[in-house]
């Protein structure tokens, strides 16, 4: 008798459950219309989020990672309230809130006051998001370190299989950065002239989607606002759209989310 390969038992007759197929037609209406993001848990992995900023309107919780003062090779995690050390995370959260006003935002601080942080802290922040059941995580940051390629790849895959959609900004400068290079994430770059809900699909990845991120009026530190440009501000536009989608259709897997984003893109054609 032939021994079946590993994992093949999942596909035996009677073992496969029915799956909901994706609709065709007015995809944007199906995906986003009428949704406010209610019930969706979204982590902003960044410099912190100022929940008191009027364009953020509160957050639901979070954690701050920082270097251990007694051992600079280690870091500590502090659950609970914390400040935004720069304004960058607040900008991303406010963009998300503008699209999905009822989404539950969690601040996961992994960057310091210079907008820099360790790759291991970024990895820990994503792990926190996965472990705490976040539906979406916005990562408007990345690592250039070759040593972080495998660890971040591992947690990105873990997020994918756990159902946490990672929306990752590409670096503003040429060259590979992680985790935006991975196929398991929704990678985003800024698109010139894009509106708030514009979405474009790039058939030549690794960066798969384009959204508004040039000369954007964004929230910033101490209740202020600035005009800013960067892939950092394109990613939360897509994260907000994903929040709307998952609020309406919570059964969507990250794989299906990417398929719907593709179908809902402004440049998508029916064939």
Steps between C-alpha positions, in 0.01 A plus 500: 500500500635841405567732791347839440734801520491721807210748512304314232242374751352851512382448142343158539146458381264636764776689683484826304241741628314731265653842452328822408603606150584861418230693311532659161328821397518827697786396725541836674133508594527147637827560680466845654153653469323568829791384713652710778761248615300416813623189681837491323815506716784686330855541630708801398859375536695823509623783726189488719156653455364810672145391572413851620567651158162620367559319170566170678217511751629244746669162493408165649836398650845391403860449607828691488832326439821672608865416546582365846707771675687229693585297192498672163486163323157432651167683490199534724127495425264733690131424454262793526499874426804664342578807294590545136869593503490669159155538344547243225280233656231757576503604133444140391226442758314816397506398133356161594234666719399732213412195291376264772361720780389214725809278477668405830854641486782352708835677528807277479805721553826361362673820383693754704501883483726489192255273315752219526470166671643153510387231264440272797260755647312519169477121505373511860240760405361282222503200733298703753245585231464135401486374859232755590275412209535813291306481176727751328841650576638813334878499464616833359856398576747235391844352559792505258699252708574179314513323837128579550390346170429154643358601840261755350410257223409245764270731696345634177408147401369436850279808471376385159394159631354647821277739306677828579534709183834684498486819294861609446644819353791459262812698586523847347847422364599231248607161628339208681344551842301264714222401544369693196684261262306192611212350303308440824446873564309777325784724378424865424667801339381857438319584175511851352163672476314230693181581689421386854341174384709447188662161467722370224641155437856454375537184287879512548556450875653489759301819575148395405276798579510877464298753700498862606828603664625820336437843656256357751359711784570279802458519877823547695639549850335717764169525320654657192495410132755519218519435128710190437607268221605136520403140458435511875182693436383285209494181709240621755264595218507135395484379861184707543347336193592158634331588830181595316512175306559277800226670699248407229649160423694372805540157343744632240847353532811712426527316168143598412552857622780541248281355226221745581742794510623394158146479365404833660800689363431800278703343218347153529325363192255214464707320243 
